Structures are given as C-alpha cells and as structure tokens.
Amino acid sequence: MTFTPPPAFTTRPTLEGHFGMAASTHWLATATSQAVLERGGNAFDATVAGAFVLHVVEPHLNGPGGDMTGIFATDAEPSRPQVMMGQGPAPAAATIEHFRGEGLDMVPGSGALAAAVPGAVDSWLNLLEHHGTWELADVLDFAIDYADNGHPILARAAGTIAKVSELFTEHWPTSAEQWMPDGRVPEPGELVFNHAYAEVLRNLIAAGDGCGSREERIQAARKEWSSGFVAEAIADFVAAPHRHSTGGDHAGVLTATDIAGFAAGFEDPVTIDFRGYQVAKIGAWGQGPVLLQALKILEGLDDERLDPSTEIGAHTILEALKLAMADRDTYYGDADVDLDWLLSEDYAADRRDLITETASPEFRPGAGRNGEAPAFTTPLIPEGADKEALIKAGIGEPTVQKNGVNNGDTCHLDVVDRWGNMISATPSGGWLQSSPTVPELGFCLGTRLQMMWLDEAAPSALRPGRRPRTTLTPTLISKDGQPIIALGSPGGDQQEQWQLLLILRMLVGGYAAQEAIDAPALHTTSLAGSFWPRTWVPGGAVVEDRLGEGVISGLIARGHNVTRAGDWELGRLSCVTRDLATGRLSAGANPRGAQGYAAGR
C-alpha cells in the first residue's frame, strides 16, 4: 500500500523562491516580516518585527504580557538549533498554600492570579540583541504604526470581545475602555487602536538614547521593561482584587521584583533522529517531547500506518498520541524528567506494543526506567454532559468563554532568509480576555499558571520560580546538520498533534508544504486538558469531515469517540522550508479561518 497522494487542489500555492520566506497566522505579520527581509534584515530581525505586530493585530491570541517559545538555527556551518526560552516562571508568592487559602483547588483560567512572569517581550529583545542586525527603533516601527494609526480588527477578535463584553463592563472596566471605547463591541473590519501600547514601545526605544551600540540600546530597553515603568505599572495594578474564572475576586501575586528577576535566554533543544532527519523541540518544561515520543513510537511501523488519511494510519497515530500525552501529563514539568528513557528505543518499543487494532479509552502512562510506577497520578476530570462544549478547544476560534477562559488560542510565525537562518516561534498568552487591561500599558497579563497542579506530587506542581508546563511548541527539522523545515501551529493541546500530521505527510508522504497544511486534520481529546477546568474525553477523536466517510466510520468501528468538526476547522499550521542541494526556499500557511498567510520570493 502506498501513502495517500496529496490532493490535486490546494487553497493556495506552495510558495517557492531563493531570497526569503515568511509564514504566520496573520497576513500583516507575514507582510511585515517579508518587508524586513526585502530591506536587508535577516530572519531574526524579520521575526521580531512580525512578532510585535502580532501583539497588535491578534490581541485575542497573544499579547506583550504573555509568553513564547521559539527554536532557530543560524547560517553557521554546521548549525546547532537553539531554543528561545521566553516562558516566565511562577512568582515568589504563587504557592499551593496561597491558592488553597483562596479557596481554590486548581489555578483559575482567567484573572491575574494565574499569571506567570511575562516572558515574551524580553525573549524577542534577547533574540534581536544576540542574532539580529537591525536597530530596535526600526524593528518596532511597524507595530507602533498599527497600534497608533489603527488596523482593521479581525472578525474573530471582535467575536472574542463580544463574548466577554459583560465581564468587561461589569468587572474589568479598564478592558472595556481599551476594547469597547464607545461602550460597544467593535464591528469586524473597524479600525481599532492601542495608543498606550504604542507609547510603551516608544519608551522602550527611548531607554537606549545615549547608548553607544545597537546591543547596548536593546539591553537598555530590556532593563526598562523588567525594572522600569512596565514592571511598576503591572505590580501596582494587579494587586487590586478582580474577578477570576472561578466567579470570585482575587488579587494577583506578581510583583515588580518577580519581573526584574527574569531574563529570557537560550537553551539546547531536545532532538531525535527520525528516518534520517533531526527533529528539535523544547524540553519537558513544555510539551515538546510529546512529538518526539510519538515519532519514536511510529518510526518502527510501516508507512501505511503513518498515513493520516487512511483508517489504519489515523487510528495508529491517534493511539500513539494518546500514549505520548499520558506521559506528558504524568512526567513532564520544570523538573528532572528522564527524557533519555522516555525517548529511548526500548521505551518506544514497549509503548508501540500497546497499540492494538481497537481504540483504547484508558489513560496509560508508561513505567519508569526500572519498571517503577509513576509517582504522580494525573487527576482526570470527566467531560460532563456537554461533550461538544468541552472539545471546542480544538475546533476553530474563538474558544473563549464568557468568564474569559480561553483554550489554546495562540499565534505562530516562521521565517527563513537567503543566508540560511531559520526560525519557528510560537507566541501566546496575555490574551485580551486573560485578565484586566493595565491601562497605562494597553495590555494584560497571561494565565499560563493554569497548566500547573495544586498537588505537591506533580512534576508540574505550582512552585515559585518554576516554569509552567507550557503548550507552546515550535519545531525545527534539520538534515545533515542544516535546518530545512521550520513549522508550528496554534492550538493548545493540539499543537503537537497537528504538527505530527504535517511532518508525516512531508517526510514520509513527500507532500509539499501547502499540500500538507491543506490535508484533512484530526486529533485526540483523550488527554488531561492543559487549560482550566482541565477536562478530558476518554477515547475522544476530533476529525475534519474531509477525512472521508469510510475512514471516519472505520474509526468509530474501532472504538474511537469521534466528533466531526466540519470540513475546514482543524489545524492552523504554517511552515517554511529550505532545500540544501539547490538553495530553493518554500512556504505554506493555513487557509482555515482566512487569516494565516505566507509570502516570499
């Protein structure tokens, strides 16, 4: 049996050229990144410029008060991928005892009590300082323009504001002032502004006045962010009690000292070999190794079982993902995680043997290196009566609820330049619906702490100074020590799952970028949800109808608890590629939602 060929029709072409490529979840960010490349900037200049534009034009999907992870490789010979670590830790006062004392049994899904230290802005500035070439003022000019002179608000952003409008007007007046300035929800396409954030960016630039070098000017901006007016405004504002997703009022615990104590950095990635390719991910302080575990399980199988478009392939992929996700929820965290064992050939073989011809509804984490049982038993919260409401996190946008709870909305961007620099980055958090807007800054804090447990036994337990086990998970693939594919997707618990489909279709099936992105998607919901209230659907599988009646019926017959999502609802992938032999570059972007775009030449 051969791998299912790609469809003859694609929603747009796979772009090809040799100068530079950019792909992201919003066309304005893509255009910004490409404009930087055209003006001589490198991939890192371009990505940072695009990222700050995403703060402005996708405020329901990311913000300056959120977090990010990236993975990149430079044009060095040979190139060694590096992780951008932009995930801030839990504040010093974010203890299990404090949360329990507030009457909570889990971290809320909205409100500043759930905020980790903001990490995104410092991480972008760190990348620009060490690997960019442009001045900070030139990089931020695009974002300042859209914040000050307005941009047409997306229909989905307006829909998000509509969903939380009652929360804003009754409990979060500063958010209402920013996002409902005339006391109403903006219409899709209406120009919206964020003058406060434009002023923040101008102040960061001004902090470098008088400094002698480009790097020193960026360092001054980083210091101003972490120890100056931004940190002070955040700390003063969140100390006042405000409404959280629980229905109660709580004060945040983030302080200026917490913010000043964080600095973004670079880390070595976790990598595996898969059929001659090197796949690099962030470590087990995020969910990155899930993709690697799934690939290790699948690598020992025939191609027909790696094809997402067939019944046996879709079934096998879903089962492998459930096994990897169970390990994520049991072992991963900002702690000592035995990835050497979890990514070993022996462990992958043991896990592979658990895949049968029928779907398993069970939660099945593996045993430790010496056969010991897991020390932590993940609480599995039943999905309740409204199955459709609980799986909606993986079906389209917005997934926000009236109380501000959000399930996995995120941004993504990929860039490759003519010199061979390549980057994949996934910024998120600090959504406009996460917590009340800090009025002097024009943005709010994120809620990443909701991915930590109020259980001391958990490897991802809430502890001061520990990073929450983030869902943000970009991917970089290399061949012979050189980067060839940067890819990623929004989608919370679905990020690794949708990326796995693209990787299998491109590396095994031979699909081009846009062909793989357009192909029908699926994912499992048989996992402990990362977002409050952390429900799960035993044996759950969500599929696009385009997968075909035969495949869907076959999955149901095998015991999968299938939900049909519609034809074009799952997966928000983008990627850029580089051919080492010819220097040809390519790019593709997600057509679902009519928002993502790729550009290049």
C-alpha positions as CSV (number, residue, x, y, z in Angstrom):
1,M,0.0,0.0,0.0
2,T,1.3,3.5,-0.9
3,F,1.0,6.7,1.1
4,T,-2.2,8.6,0.1
5,P,-1.2,11.1,-2.6
6,P,-1.8,14.8,-1.9
7,P,-4.9,16.4,-3.3
8,A,-4.7,17.9,-6.8
9,F,-6.2,21.1,-5.5
10,T,-4.6,23.3,-2.8
11,T,-6.1,26.5,-1.4
12,R,-3.0,28.5,-2.5
13,P,0.3,27.5,-4.0
14,T,3.3,26.4,-2.1
15,L,5.5,29.5,-2.5
16,E,8.9,28.9,-4.0
17,G,12.0,31.1,-4.4
18,H,15.5,31.7,-3.1
19,F,15.5,35.1,-1.4
20,G,13.4,34.7,1.8
21,M,10.1,33.3,3.1
22,A,7.8,34.2,5.9
23,A,4.6,32.5,7.1
24,S,2.4,33.4,10.0
25,T,-1.1,33.3,11.5
26,H,-1.9,36.9,10.3
27,W,-1.2,38.4,6.9
28,L,0.1,41.7,8.4
29,A,2.7,40.0,10.4
30,T,3.8,38.0,7.4
31,A,4.0,41.1,5.3
32,T,6.0,42.9,8.0
33,S,8.5,40.0,8.2
34,Q,8.9,39.9,4.4
35,A,9.3,43.7,4.3
36,V,12.2,43.4,6.7
37,L,13.9,40.7,4.6
38,E,13.4,42.9,1.5
39,R,15.2,45.8,3.3
40,G,18.2,43.7,4.1
41,G,17.3,42.4,7.5
42,N,17.9,38.8,8.5
43,A,15.4,36.2,9.6
44,F,15.7,37.2,13.2
45,D,15.1,40.9,12.5
46,A,12.1,39.9,10.4
47,T,10.6,37.6,13.0
48,V,10.9,40.1,15.9
49,A,9.2,42.8,13.8
50,G,6.4,40.4,12.8
51,A,6.0,39.3,16.4
52,F,5.4,42.8,17.8
53,V,2.8,43.3,15.0
54,L,1.1,40.1,16.2
55,H,0.7,41.8,19.7
56,V,-1.3,44.5,18.0
57,V,-3.3,42.7,15.3
58,E,-4.0,39.4,17.1
59,P,-4.6,40.6,20.7
60,H,-7.1,37.8,21.3
61,L,-4.4,35.3,20.6
62,N,-1.3,36.8,22.2
63,G,0.0,39.8,24.0
64,P,3.1,41.5,25.5
65,G,2.1,40.2,28.9
66,G,2.3,36.6,27.7
67,D,5.0,34.1,26.9
68,M,6.6,32.5,23.9
69,T,9.0,29.7,22.8
70,G,11.0,29.6,19.6
71,I,13.6,27.4,18.0
72,F,16.1,28.6,15.5
73,A,19.3,27.9,13.7
74,T,21.8,30.3,12.2
75,D,23.8,30.2,9.0
76,A,26.8,28.8,10.8
77,E,28.5,25.7,9.5
78,P,27.4,23.3,10.9
79,S,24.3,24.9,12.5
80,R,23.2,23.9,16.0
81,P,19.5,24.6,16.8
82,Q,18.8,26.7,19.8
83,V,15.7,27.2,21.9
84,M,14.3,30.7,22.7
85,M,13.2,30.4,26.3
86,G,10.6,33.0,26.8
87,Q,8.5,31.3,29.4
88,G,8.4,33.2,32.7
89,P,8.2,31.3,36.0
90,A,5.6,31.3,38.8
91,P,6.0,34.4,41.0
92,A,7.5,34.1,44.5
93,A,4.1,34.3,46.2
94,A,2.5,31.8,43.9
95,T,2.4,28.9,46.3
96,I,0.0,26.0,46.6
97,E,-0.7,27.2,50.1
98,H,-1.7,30.6,48.9
99,F,-4.1,29.3,46.2
100,R,-5.6,26.8,48.6
101,G,-6.1,29.6,51.1
102,E,-8.0,31.5,48.4
103,G,-10.4,28.5,48.4
104,L,-9.1,27.2,45.1
105,D,-8.5,23.6,44.1
106,M,-6.9,24.5,40.7
107,V,-5.3,27.6,39.2
108,P,-8.0,29.8,37.6
109,G,-8.3,30.1,33.8
110,S,-8.7,33.9,33.8
111,G,-7.5,36.6,36.2
112,A,-4.1,37.8,37.2
113,L,-3.7,35.2,39.9
114,A,-2.9,32.8,37.1
115,A,-0.1,35.0,35.7
116,A,3.4,33.8,35.3
117,V,6.2,36.4,34.9
118,P,5.7,37.9,31.4
119,G,8.4,36.4,29.1
120,A,7.6,37.2,25.5
121,V,8.9,40.7,25.1
122,D,12.2,40.1,26.8
123,S,12.7,36.9,24.7
124,W,12.1,38.8,21.5
125,L,14.5,41.5,22.5
126,N,17.1,38.9,23.6
127,L,16.9,37.3,20.1
128,L,17.3,40.7,18.4
129,E,20.2,41.6,20.7
130,H,22.2,38.5,20.0
131,H,21.2,37.4,16.5
132,G,19.6,40.4,14.8
133,T,21.2,43.2,12.8
134,W,18.6,46.0,12.9
135,E,18.1,48.8,15.4
136,L,15.2,48.4,17.8
137,A,13.5,51.5,16.6
138,D,13.4,50.2,13.0
139,V,12.1,46.8,14.2
140,L,9.3,48.3,16.3
141,D,8.2,50.9,13.8
142,F,5.7,48.5,12.2
143,A,3.9,47.7,15.4
144,I,3.9,51.3,16.6
145,D,2.3,52.3,13.3
146,Y,-0.6,49.7,13.6
147,A,-1.1,50.5,17.3
148,D,-1.2,54.3,16.8
149,N,-2.8,54.6,13.3
150,G,-5.1,51.6,13.6
151,H,-5.7,48.2,12.0
152,P,-8.9,46.5,10.8
153,I,-10.0,44.2,13.7
154,L,-10.4,40.6,12.8
155,A,-13.9,39.2,12.9
156,R,-12.7,36.6,15.4
157,A,-11.1,39.2,17.6
158,A,-14.4,41.2,17.6
159,G,-16.2,38.0,18.4
160,T,-14.0,37.4,21.4
161,I,-14.7,40.9,22.7
162,A,-18.4,40.3,22.2
163,K,-18.2,37.0,24.2
164,V,-16.6,38.7,27.2
165,S,-18.3,42.1,26.9
166,E,-20.4,41.5,30.0
167,L,-17.3,40.6,32.0
168,F,-15.6,43.8,30.8
169,T,-18.4,46.1,31.5
170,E,-19.3,44.6,34.9
171,H,-15.9,43.7,36.3
172,W,-13.0,44.7,34.1
173,P,-13.6,48.4,33.3
174,T,-10.1,49.1,32.0
175,S,-10.6,46.3,29.5
176,A,-13.9,47.8,28.4
177,E,-12.2,51.2,28.0
178,Q,-9.5,49.7,25.7
179,W,-11.6,47.2,23.7
180,M,-15.1,48.8,23.8
181,P,-14.1,52.5,23.8
182,D,-17.6,53.7,22.7
183,G,-19.3,51.3,25.1
184,R,-19.9,48.8,22.3
185,V,-18.2,45.9,20.6
186,P,-16.2,46.9,17.5
187,E,-17.5,45.7,14.2
188,P,-15.3,43.3,12.2
189,G,-13.0,45.4,10.0
190,E,-13.4,48.5,12.1
191,L,-10.2,50.3,12.8
192,V,-9.0,49.8,16.4
193,F,-6.1,51.4,18.2
194,N,-3.8,50.8,21.1
195,H,-2.2,54.1,21.8
196,A,-1.0,53.0,25.2
197,Y,1.0,50.1,23.8
198,A,2.5,52.3,21.1
199,E,3.7,54.6,23.9
200,V,5.2,51.6,25.7
201,L,7.2,50.7,22.7
202,R,8.4,54.3,22.2
203,N,9.5,54.4,25.8
204,L,11.5,51.2,25.3
205,I,13.3,52.7,22.3
206,A,13.9,55.9,24.3
207,A,15.6,54.0,27.1
208,G,18.5,53.4,24.7
209,D,19.1,57.1,23.9
210,G,22.8,57.9,24.5
211,C,23.9,54.2,24.5
212,G,27.0,53.6,22.3
213,S,26.0,50.4,20.4
214,R,23.0,48.7,18.9
215,E,23.3,45.9,21.5
216,E,23.5,48.4,24.4
217,R,20.4,50.2,23.2
218,I,18.5,46.9,23.2
219,Q,19.9,46.0,26.6
220,A,18.6,49.3,27.9
221,A,15.1,48.5,26.6
222,R,15.2,45.1,28.3
223,K,16.1,46.7,31.6
224,E,13.4,49.4,31.2
225,W,10.9,46.6,30.5
226,S,11.9,44.4,33.5
227,S,12.8,47.1,36.1
228,G,11.2,50.3,34.9
229,F,7.7,51.7,34.3
230,V,6.3,48.5,32.8
231,A,7.0,46.3,35.9
232,E,5.9,49.0,38.2
233,A,2.6,49.5,36.4
234,I,1.8,45.8,36.3
235,A,2.6,45.2,40.0
236,D,0.6,48.2,41.2
237,F,-2.5,47.3,39.1
238,V,-2.8,43.5,39.7
239,A,-2.6,44.0,43.5
240,A,-6.2,45.0,43.5
241,P,-8.7,42.1,43.7
242,H,-10.7,41.5,40.5
243,R,-13.0,38.8,39.0
244,H,-11.5,35.4,38.0
245,S,-12.9,32.5,36.1
246,T,-14.0,30.9,39.4
247,G,-16.5,33.6,39.9
248,G,-14.6,35.0,42.9
249,D,-12.4,38.1,43.3
250,H,-8.7,37.6,43.9
251,A,-5.6,39.8,43.9
252,G,-2.7,38.9,41.7
253,V,0.6,38.0,43.4
254,L,3.0,39.1,40.7
255,T,5.4,41.8,41.9
256,A,8.0,44.1,40.3
257,T,10.7,42.0,42.0
258,D,9.4,38.9,40.2
259,I,9.6,40.7,36.8
260,A,13.0,42.1,37.5
261,G,14.3,38.7,38.4
262,F,13.5,37.1,35.0
263,A,15.7,37.2,31.9
264,A,15.0,35.3,28.7
265,G,17.8,33.0,27.4
266,F,18.8,30.3,25.0
267,E,18.8,26.6,25.7
268,D,19.8,23.5,23.8
269,P,16.8,21.6,22.3
270,V,15.8,18.0,22.8
271,T,16.4,16.1,19.5
272,I,15.8,12.7,17.9
273,D,16.5,11.2,14.6
274,F,13.5,10.2,12.5
275,R,14.2,8.5,9.2
276,G,17.4,10.4,8.6
277,Y,16.1,13.8,9.8
278,Q,16.9,15.5,13.1
279,V,13.8,16.9,14.8
280,A,14.4,19.5,17.5
281,K,12.0,20.6,20.2
282,I,11.9,22.5,23.5
283,G,12.4,20.4,26.7
284,A,10.0,18.8,29.1
285,W,9.2,22.1,30.7
286,G,6.9,22.3,27.7
287,Q,5.1,19.6,25.7
288,G,7.7,19.5,23.0
289,P,8.9,15.9,23.7
290,V,5.3,14.6,23.0
291,L,6.0,15.0,19.3
292,L,9.4,13.2,19.7
293,Q,7.8,10.4,21.7
294,A,5.1,9.9,19.1
295,L,7.6,9.9,16.2
296,K,9.7,7.3,18.1
297,I,6.6,5.1,18.5
298,L,5.6,5.4,14.9
299,E,9.1,5.1,13.4
300,G,9.1,1.3,13.8
301,L,5.9,0.9,11.8
302,D,5.3,0.5,8.0
303,D,4.4,3.6,6.0
304,E,0.7,2.6,5.7
305,R,0.4,3.0,9.5
306,L,1.9,6.6,9.3
307,D,-0.7,7.9,6.8
308,P,-3.2,10.2,8.5
309,S,-5.6,9.9,5.5
310,T,-6.3,6.2,5.9
311,E,-8.3,4.3,8.6
312,I,-5.3,2.3,9.9
313,G,-3.0,5.3,9.8
314,A,-5.4,7.7,11.5
315,H,-6.1,5.0,14.2
316,T,-2.4,4.3,14.8
317,I,-1.5,8.0,15.0
318,L,-4.3,8.7,17.5
319,E,-3.2,5.8,19.7
320,A,0.4,6.8,19.6
321,L,-0.5,10.4,20.6
322,K,-2.7,9.2,23.5
323,L,0.3,7.2,24.9
324,A,2.7,10.2,24.5
325,M,0.2,12.6,26.0
326,A,-0.3,10.3,29.0
327,D,3.4,10.5,29.6
328,R,3.3,14.3,29.2
329,D,0.6,14.6,31.9
330,T,2.4,12.2,34.2
331,Y,6.0,13.1,33.9
332,Y,6.6,16.5,32.3
333,G,7.4,19.7,34.1
334,D,10.1,22.1,35.0
335,A,11.8,19.3,37.0
336,D,14.2,16.4,36.5
337,V,12.5,14.5,33.7
338,D,14.1,11.3,32.4
339,L,13.9,12.1,28.7
340,D,16.7,9.7,27.9
341,W,14.4,6.9,29.0
342,L,11.1,8.4,27.5
343,L,12.8,8.8,24.1
344,S,14.8,5.6,24.1
345,E,14.3,2.8,21.6
346,D,13.4,0.3,24.3
347,Y,10.7,2.5,25.8
348,A,9.3,3.4,22.3
349,A,9.1,-0.4,21.5
350,D,7.2,-1.0,24.8
351,R,4.7,1.7,24.1
352,R,4.3,0.6,20.4
353,D,3.3,-2.9,21.6
354,L,0.3,-1.3,23.4
355,I,-1.3,-0.2,20.1
356,T,-3.9,-2.8,19.0
357,E,-6.5,-2.8,16.3
358,T,-9.1,-1.1,18.6
359,A,-9.1,2.3,20.3
360,S,-8.2,2.5,24.0
361,P,-10.3,4.7,26.2
362,E,-7.7,4.4,29.1
363,F,-5.2,6.8,30.4
364,R,-1.9,4.8,30.1
365,P,1.3,6.4,31.2
366,G,4.4,4.2,31.0
367,A,6.5,2.8,33.7
368,G,9.9,4.3,34.7
369,R,13.3,3.1,33.7
370,N,13.3,0.3,36.2
371,G,9.7,-0.5,35.9
372,E,8.5,1.7,38.7
373,A,5.0,3.1,38.7
374,P,4.6,6.8,38.2
375,A,4.8,8.9,41.4
376,F,2.0,11.2,40.3
377,T,-1.5,10.1,39.2
378,T,-3.0,12.8,37.0
379,P,-6.5,13.8,38.0
380,L,-8.9,13.0,35.2
381,I,-11.9,15.3,35.2
382,P,-14.9,13.8,33.4
383,E,-16.1,15.6,30.3
384,G,-19.6,16.1,31.8
385,A,-22.8,16.2,29.8
386,D,-21.8,18.8,27.2
387,K,-19.3,17.0,25.1
388,E,-19.4,19.5,22.3
389,A,-18.6,22.4,24.6
390,L,-15.6,20.6,26.1
391,I,-13.9,19.6,22.8
392,K,-14.4,23.0,21.2
393,A,-10.9,24.0,22.2
394,G,-9.7,22.2,19.1
395,I,-12.4,23.5,16.7
396,G,-11.9,26.9,15.3
397,E,-11.8,30.3,17.1
398,P,-12.7,32.0,19.3
399,T,-12.8,29.4,22.0
400,V,-13.2,31.9,24.8
401,Q,-16.0,31.6,27.3
402,K,-17.9,34.5,28.9
403,N,-15.7,34.3,32.1
404,G,-12.6,34.9,30.0
405,V,-11.4,31.3,30.0
406,N,-9.5,30.5,26.8
407,N,-8.4,27.2,25.4
408,G,-5.3,27.2,23.3
409,D,-5.6,30.2,21.1
410,T,-2.1,31.2,20.0
411,C,-0.1,32.7,17.2
412,H,2.8,31.3,15.1
413,L,5.4,32.6,12.6
414,D,8.2,31.0,10.6
415,V,10.9,32.8,8.7
416,V,13.9,31.6,6.5
417,D,16.3,34.0,4.8
418,R,18.7,33.8,1.9
419,W,21.7,33.1,4.2
420,G,20.1,30.0,5.7
421,N,18.9,31.4,9.0
422,M,15.7,29.8,10.0
423,I,13.3,30.2,12.9
424,S,10.0,28.8,14.2
425,A,8.3,30.8,17.0
426,T,5.0,30.4,18.9
427,P,4.0,33.5,21.0
428,S,0.9,33.3,23.1
429,G,-0.7,34.3,26.4
430,G,-1.7,37.7,27.6
431,W,-4.9,37.4,25.5
432,L,-7.1,40.5,25.8
433,Q,-9.6,38.2,27.7
434,S,-7.0,36.8,30.1
435,S,-7.2,39.4,32.9
436,P,-8.0,43.1,33.2
437,T,-6.0,45.5,31.0
438,V,-3.3,47.6,32.7
439,P,-4.5,51.0,31.5
440,E,-1.1,52.7,31.2
441,L,0.3,49.8,29.2
442,G,-2.6,48.7,26.9
443,F,-2.3,45.0,27.6
444,C,-3.0,42.5,30.3
445,L,-1.2,39.5,31.9
446,G,-1.4,35.9,30.8
447,T,-2.7,32.8,32.6
448,R,-0.1,30.2,32.0
449,L,0.0,29.1,35.6
450,Q,-3.3,27.2,34.9
451,M,-1.1,24.5,33.5
452,M,0.4,23.8,36.9
453,W,-1.3,21.5,39.5
454,L,-2.0,22.3,43.1
455,D,-0.5,19.0,44.1
456,E,3.0,18.7,45.5
457,A,3.4,15.3,44.0
458,A,3.0,16.5,40.4
459,P,6.2,17.2,38.4
460,S,4.3,20.3,37.1
461,A,3.2,21.4,40.6
462,L,2.8,25.1,41.3
463,R,6.1,26.2,42.8
464,P,7.7,29.7,43.0
465,G,10.4,30.1,40.4
466,R,9.2,27.0,38.3
467,R,8.1,27.4,34.7
468,P,4.6,26.2,33.9
469,R,4.4,23.2,31.6
470,T,3.6,25.3,28.5
471,T,1.7,24.0,25.4
472,L,3.8,26.3,23.2
473,T,5.9,24.1,21.0
474,P,7.6,25.1,17.7
475,T,9.6,22.6,15.6
476,L,12.8,22.8,13.6
477,I,13.9,19.9,11.4
478,S,17.4,19.5,10.1
479,K,19.2,17.3,7.6
480,D,22.9,16.6,7.8
481,G,23.3,19.3,10.4
482,Q,21.5,22.1,8.5
483,P,17.9,23.4,9.1
484,I,15.4,22.5,6.3
485,I,11.9,23.0,7.9
486,A,10.6,25.4,10.5
487,L,6.9,24.7,11.4
488,G,4.4,25.1,14.1
489,S,0.7,25.8,14.9
490,P,-1.5,27.4,17.5
491,G,-3.9,25.1,19.2
492,G,-3.0,24.3,22.8
493,D,-3.1,20.5,23.3
494,Q,-3.5,20.1,19.6
495,Q,-0.2,21.8,18.6
496,E,1.9,18.7,18.7
497,Q,-0.8,16.6,17.1
498,W,-1.4,18.8,14.1
499,Q,2.4,19.2,13.6
500,L,2.8,15.4,13.6
501,L,0.4,15.1,10.7
502,L,2.4,17.7,8.7
503,I,5.7,16.0,9.4
504,L,4.5,12.6,8.4
505,R,3.0,13.9,5.2
506,M,6.1,15.8,4.3
507,L,8.9,13.5,5.4
508,V,7.2,10.2,4.7
509,G,4.5,11.0,2.1
510,G,6.5,13.5,0.1
511,Y,3.9,16.3,0.3
512,A,4.9,19.9,-0.4
513,A,4.3,22.5,2.4
514,Q,0.9,23.7,1.3
515,E,-0.3,20.2,0.4
516,A,0.4,19.0,3.9
517,I,-1.2,22.1,5.5
518,D,-4.4,21.7,3.5
519,A,-4.7,18.0,4.0
520,P,-7.5,16.9,6.4
521,A,-6.6,17.0,10.1
522,L,-7.5,15.1,13.3
523,H,-6.5,15.0,16.9
524,T,-7.3,13.2,20.2
525,T,-9.0,14.7,23.2
526,S,-8.3,11.6,25.3
527,L,-5.8,13.5,27.5
528,A,-5.8,15.7,30.6
529,G,-6.6,19.1,29.2
530,S,-3.9,21.8,29.8
531,F,-6.4,24.6,30.3
532,W,-8.9,25.2,33.2
533,P,-11.1,23.3,34.0
534,R,-8.8,20.5,32.6
535,T,-11.4,18.1,31.4
536,W,-10.8,15.0,29.2
537,V,-12.9,12.9,26.7
538,P,-12.0,9.2,27.1
539,G,-11.2,7.8,23.6
540,G,-12.0,11.2,22.1
541,A,-11.1,11.9,18.5
542,V,-11.9,15.0,16.6
543,V,-11.7,14.8,12.8
544,E,-12.3,17.0,9.7
545,D,-15.2,15.6,7.6
546,R,-12.9,15.7,4.6
547,L,-11.1,12.7,6.0
548,G,-13.9,10.8,4.3
549,E,-16.9,8.7,5.4
550,G,-15.0,5.4,5.0
551,V,-12.2,6.5,7.3
552,I,-14.5,8.1,9.9
553,S,-16.8,5.1,10.0
554,G,-13.8,2.9,10.4
555,L,-12.5,4.9,13.3
556,I,-15.9,4.7,15.0
557,A,-16.0,0.9,14.4
558,R,-12.6,0.7,16.1
559,G,-14.0,2.3,19.2
560,H,-12.9,5.9,18.8
561,N,-15.3,8.5,20.4
562,V,-15.5,10.6,17.2
563,T,-16.6,14.2,16.8
564,R,-16.9,15.6,13.3
565,A,-15.5,19.2,13.2
566,G,-16.6,20.2,9.7
567,D,-14.5,20.3,6.5
568,W,-12.0,23.1,7.3
569,E,-11.8,23.6,11.1
570,L,-8.7,21.8,12.5
571,G,-5.1,22.7,12.2
572,R,-3.6,26.2,11.9
573,L,-0.2,25.2,10.6
574,S,2.5,27.2,8.8
575,C,6.0,26.3,7.7
576,V,9.0,27.4,5.7
577,T,11.5,25.1,4.0
578,R,15.0,25.1,2.6
579,D,16.5,22.7,0.1
580,L,20.1,22.1,0.9
581,A,21.1,21.0,-2.6
582,T,19.5,23.8,-4.6
583,G,19.0,26.6,-2.1
584,R,15.3,26.7,-3.0
585,L,13.1,28.1,-0.3
586,S,9.4,27.4,0.1
587,A,6.5,28.3,2.4
588,G,2.9,27.5,3.2
589,A,0.2,28.8,5.5
590,N,-3.1,27.8,7.0
591,P,-6.2,28.7,4.9
592,R,-8.6,27.9,7.7
593,G,-10.2,31.0,9.1
594,A,-8.9,33.1,6.2
595,Q,-6.3,34.7,8.4
596,G,-2.9,33.0,8.0
597,Y,-0.6,33.8,5.1
598,A,2.8,33.1,3.6
599,A,4.9,35.4,1.5
600,G,8.3,35.2,-0.2
601,R,10.3,35.1,-3.3
